């Protein structure tokens, strides 16, 4: 996953889900993945087990499928930890209708919030006010109207809502991993 061209996208994972007999959207599991990486640093083994459970299979159908599912975790972790703040939720792209994209965002949000809810109140007490407000906003986002028409106004609204979800995810990760990514450092990155 070293170049942007190799980035796993929604359609690739949706096709992989279909190969496993699942009509489930990858967006829901991606929301869960993001929150789990932020809160628990979910291991590769635990992630593979969770995805298989979500797909209703005991294990990936072949080695390549397993590697793709693990690459999904690695890609998300790398993006969350990147100082460039380039994390993007895995959602349907412009090849899908606006309604399908809105449903994808809703599913991502529901998966993300499911993990947050499981974390419990004790963990949330230490969060900043900004993070608590961002998570509260996501609760409203989970109830958005998804039966929307393709229009420039709806497109702009959906973009803003997606950006809000992305920033909430980044805020959760940075608060749970102080110093990672190092976005406030004035030192140049060394390669």
SEMITOR-341675 format. One record per atom (N, C-alpha, C, CB): residue in one letter; x, y, z. Coordinates in steps of 0.05 Angstrom, whole numbers, plus 5000, padded with zeros to 4 digits. Glycine has a CB too. Example, Ala and Ser with C-alpha at 12.3 -4.5 7.8 and 13.67 -1.06 7.14 Angstrom:
residues 2
a526448865156 a524649105156 a526449345156 a522649115181 s525749555142 s527349795143 s525850015157 s528249885114 
***
This chain:
residues 191
x501749765000 x500050005000 x501750255000 x498150005024 x503850254985 x505750474986 x504950714969 x508450384979 x503350674949 x502650904932 x499650934932 x503650864903 x498651184927 x495851234927 x494251064907 x495251534922 x495650994885 x494350834865 x493650554875 x496150804840 x495050464896 x494650194907 x492550194929 x497250084917 x491450424936 x489550454958 x487050284952 x488850754962 x486350124972 x483849974970 x481550164970 x483649764993 x479550114954 x477250294953 x474750134960 x476950424925 x472550274963 x469950154970 x469149924952 x467850364971 x469349974926 x468449774906 x470049524907 x468649894878 x472649544911 x474349304914 x473549134937 x477349394917 x473049264960 x472249114984 x469349014981 x472549285009 x467549164969 x464849074964 x464848824947 x463149294951 x466548824926 x466848584909 x467848344925 x468648644885 x469848394942 x470948184959 x468748074978 x473348284975 x467048254988 x464848165006 x463047984989 x463348405017 x462448064965 x460647894948 x461847624943 x460148044921 x464447604939 x465747344935 x465447164959 x468747394929 x465047294982 x464547135007 x461647095012 x465947275030 x459947174993 x457047134996 x455647345013 x456546865008 x456947575017 x455747775034 x454948025018 x457747855057 x452548115023 x451548355010 x452048605028 x448548335003 x453248555051 x453748775070 x455648985057 x455048665096 x455249235065 x456949445056 x459549455073 x455549725058 x461849495060 x464349515076 x464349765093 x466649525057 x462649965088 x462650215102 x462150165132 x460450405092 x460249995139 x459649945168 x462149835182 x457349745170 x463449635170 x465849515182 x468149715182 x466649265168 x468249895162 x470450095162 x470050285185 x470450245135 x467550365191 x467050535214 x467950395240 x464150605216 x467350145242 x468249995266 x471249975267 x467049705265 x472549925244 x475449905243 x476750165252 x476349835214 x475750385242 x476950645250 x476750685280 x475450875235 x474450645292 x474150685320 x475850485336 x471150665328 x475950235327 x477550035341 x480450095340 x476949755330 x481450195318 x484250265316 x484850505334 x484950345287 x483050685336 x483350915354 x483250845383 x481251135347 x481450675390 x480950615419 x482650375429 x478150555423 x482950175413 x484149925423 x486549825407 x482049705423 x487349965386 x489449865369 x488949575361 x492249895382 x486549525350 x485749255343 x487949105327 x483049255327 x488548865335 x490648705322 x489748605295 x491548475340 x491548525279 x490948415253 x489248165256 x493448355237 x489947995275 x488447745279 x485547805288 x489847575300 x485247995307 x482648055317 x480948185294 x482748255341 x482248345277 x480748475255 x479848265235 x482548685241 x481548075228 x480847865209 x478547705220 x483247695203 x478647645246 x476447485258 x473847645257 x477247425288 x473947905263 x471548075262 x470348095234 x472248355273 x472048125214 x471048145187 x469747885179 x473348225167 x471047665185 x469947405178 x467247365192 x471847175185 x467047435216 x464547415231 x462347585217 x464847505260 x463147835209 x461348015194 x460447895167 x462648285190 x462247755154 x461647635128 x460247365131 x464247595113 x460147265156 x458747005160 x460446765151 x456147005146 x463046795152 x464846575144 x466846525166 x466346645117 x467946285166 x469946215186 x472646335181 x470245915188 x473346365155 x475946475148 x475746575119 x478246265150 x477646745111 x477546845083 x477746605064 x479847035078 x476546635041 x476346415022 x479046335010 x474446494999 x480946515010 x483646445000 x485646645012 x483746454969 x488146585007 x490346745019 x490147035009 x493146625011 x489647074984 x489447344973 x487247504986 x488947334942 x484947384991 x482847525005 x483647605033 x480247345006 x484947425047 x485947485074 x487847715074 x487147245086 x489647715054 x491647925052 x490348195046 x493647865030 x488248195029 x486748435023 x485448545048 x484748385001 x484148375064 x482848455088 x484848565108 x481248225101 x487148455110 x489248555128 x490448815117 x491448345132 x490648835091 x491649085079 x489649315085 x491949055048 x487149255086 x485049455093 x485649575121 x482249335092 x486249395140 x486949485167 x489449655166 x487249245186 x491449555153 x494049705152 x493649975139 x496149535136 x492149985117 x491650245103 x490350445122 x489950195078 x488350345137 x486850525155 x488750625177 x484450385167 x490250435189 x492050515210 x494150715200 x493450265221 x495350655177 x497350845166 x496151125161 x498450735140 x493651135151 x492451385146 x491751535172 x489851345129 x490851395192 x490151525218 x492651625231 x488751325236 x494951485229 x497451565242 x499051755225 x499051315248 x498251815201 x499751985183 x499552285192 x498751965154 x501852415193 x501852695201 x500452885182 x504652795205 x499952785157 x498552945138 x495552945141 x499252855110 x494552795161 x491652775167 x490052695142 x490653035178 x491052495128 x489752405103 x487752185106 x491852325084 x486952115130 x485051905134 x482451975119 x484451855164 x481351775105 x478651805092 x477051565099 x478951845061 x474551595108 x472851365112 x472451215085 x470051455123 x472250955086 x471850795062 x468850805055 x472850505067 x468250965035 x465451015028 x465150984997 x464551295037 x462650944989 x462150934960 x463051204947 x459150894954 x464251184923 x465251424910 x463251534890 x467851364896 x464251714873 x462451854854 x461151674833 x463952074841 x462051424831 x460751234813 x457951144824 x462550994809 x457451194849 x454951124862 x453151374863 x455451014890 x450551314865 x448651544867 x449051684894 x445751434865 x448051924896 x448352074921 x446951934943 x447152354917 x444651804938 x443151654958 x444851424969 x440451554947 x446251284951 x447951064959 x450351164975 x448950904934 x451351394967 x453651504982 x452751595010 x454851744967 x450351705012 x449251795038 x448851545056 x446551945035 x447751325044 x447351085059 x450150975069 x445950865042 x452050995052 x454750905060 x455851065084 x456750935036 x455451335083 x456351495105 x454751425131 x455951795099 x452251385128 x450551305151 x451551035162 x447551285142 x452050845145 x453050585155 x455750605168 x453250385131 x457550765157 x460150815169 x459850925197 x461951005151 x458051125199 x457551255225 x456451065245 x455751495221 x454550895237 x453350695255 x455450505265 x451150545241 x457250415248 x459450235256 x461350365275 x460950135232 x462050615269 x463850775286 x462650805314 x464451045273 x460050895315 x458750945340 x458250695356 x456051085335 x457950465343 x457550215357 x460050155375 x457149985337 x462350195364 x464850155380 x465050365402 x467350165361 x464350615396 x464450825416 x462650755439 x463651105403 x460150665433 x458250595454 x459350365471 x455550515441 x460650175458 x461749945473 x464050025491 x462649735453 x465350255485 x467650345501 x466850415529 x468950585487 x464350515532 x463350575558 x463950865567 x464550395578 x462350945586 x462551225596 x465151285609 x460251275615 x466351095623 x468851145637 x471051245618 x469750895652 x471251125595 x473351205576 x472651475565 x473550995554 x470151525560 x469351785547 x469752015566 x466451765539 x469751975592 x470052195611 x472652345607 x469952085639 x474752205598 x477352335594 x477652485567 x479552135596 x475552485551 x475752605525 x475352905527 x473652485506 x476453055508 x476153345507 x473253415500 x478053465486 x472453655506 x469853745500 x469353745470 x469354035511 x471453805454 x471253805425 x470553525415 x473753915412 x471953325426 x471453055417 x468652965425 x473552865429 x467853025449 x465152945458 x463053075440 x464653025487 x463453325433 x461453455415 x461553335387 x462153755413 x463853265377 x464053135351 x462652865350 x467053105343 x462952715372 x461652455373 x458652495376 x462752295398 x457752695391 x454952745393 x453752825366 x454452975414 x455252985351 x454353055324 x454052805306 x456353255311 x455852615310 x455752375294 x453152215300 x458152195299 x452252235325 x449652105332 x447452215314 x449052145362 x447452475310 x445452595292 x445952505263 x445552895294 x448452485256 x449152405228 x448152125222 x452152425224 x448151955242 x447151675239 x444251665231 x447651515264 x442851885235 x439951885229 x439352055204 x438351995253 x441352115188 x440852285165 x438952155145 x443552355151 x437652325130 x435952225108 x437752135085 x433952455099 x437351885077 x439151785056 x437751765029 x440051505063 x435151805028 x433651805003 x433752084991 x430751705007 x436052164980 x436352434970 x436852434940 x438752574985 x436152654928 x436452684899 x439352774893 x434452884888 x440252704869 x442752804860 x442553094853 x443752634835 x443753264869 x443753554864 x446253674875 x441253694876 x447053904865 x449454034874 x449254094904 x450054284858 x446954184913 x446654254941 x446854014959 x443854384945 x445553794951 x445853544967 x448653434966 x443953334956 x450053464943 x452753374941 x454553534960 x453853414912 x454153794961 x455753964980 x455153895009 x455154264975 x452653845015 x451853775042 x453153505050 x448853765045 x453053315032 x454153055038 x457253075042 x453552855016 x458453235025 x461353275028 x462053385056 x462453465006 x460453595065 x460953715091 x460553515114 x459053955095 x458453345111 x457953145132 x460152935132 x455153015127 x461052855109 x463252665108 x465752775120 x463752575078 x466353025114 x468653165126 x468453175156 x468953445114 x466053225166 x465653225195 x466252955207 x462753315202 x465252745195 x465752475205 x468752415204 x464252265188 x470052495183 x472952455180 x474552595202 x473952555152 x473752835207 x475152985228 x474652875256 x474353285227 x472152785261 x471552655286 x473352405290 x468552575288 x473652255269 x475352015270 x478252085276 x475151855244 x479252295262 x481952385267 x482352485295 x482752595246 x480352635305 x480552745332 x480552515353 x478152935337 x478952315349 x478952085367 x481651955367 x476751885359 x482751905343 x485351775342 x487551935355 x486051715312 x487652195349 x489852365360 x489552385390 x489852635347 x487152395401 x486852415430 x487652155444 x483952495438 x487151935431 x487851675443 x490751595438 x485951465432 x492051735420 x494851675414 x496451945415 x495151545386 x496952045439 x498352305441 x501052295426 x498752375470 x501452495410 x503952515395 x503952365369 x506252405412 x501752225363 x501452085337 x498752155325 x501651775342 x498652265302 x500952355287 x501952615298 x500152395257 x504452675292 x505652925302 x504953145282 x508752895305 x502653265287 x501653475268 x502553745276 x498653455266 x503453785301 x504154045311 x507154085311 x503154095338 x508753895303 x511653915303 x512554095281 x512853635301 x514354265287 x515454445267 x517954325253 x516254715279 x518754085262 x521053955250 x520353825223 x522253755269 x522153845204 x521653715178 x521653405182 x523653795157 x520153275165 x520152985166 x522652875153 x517552875151 x523852675166 x526352555155 x525652295142 x528452515178 x526852245120 x526351985105 x528951825104 x525352045077 
***
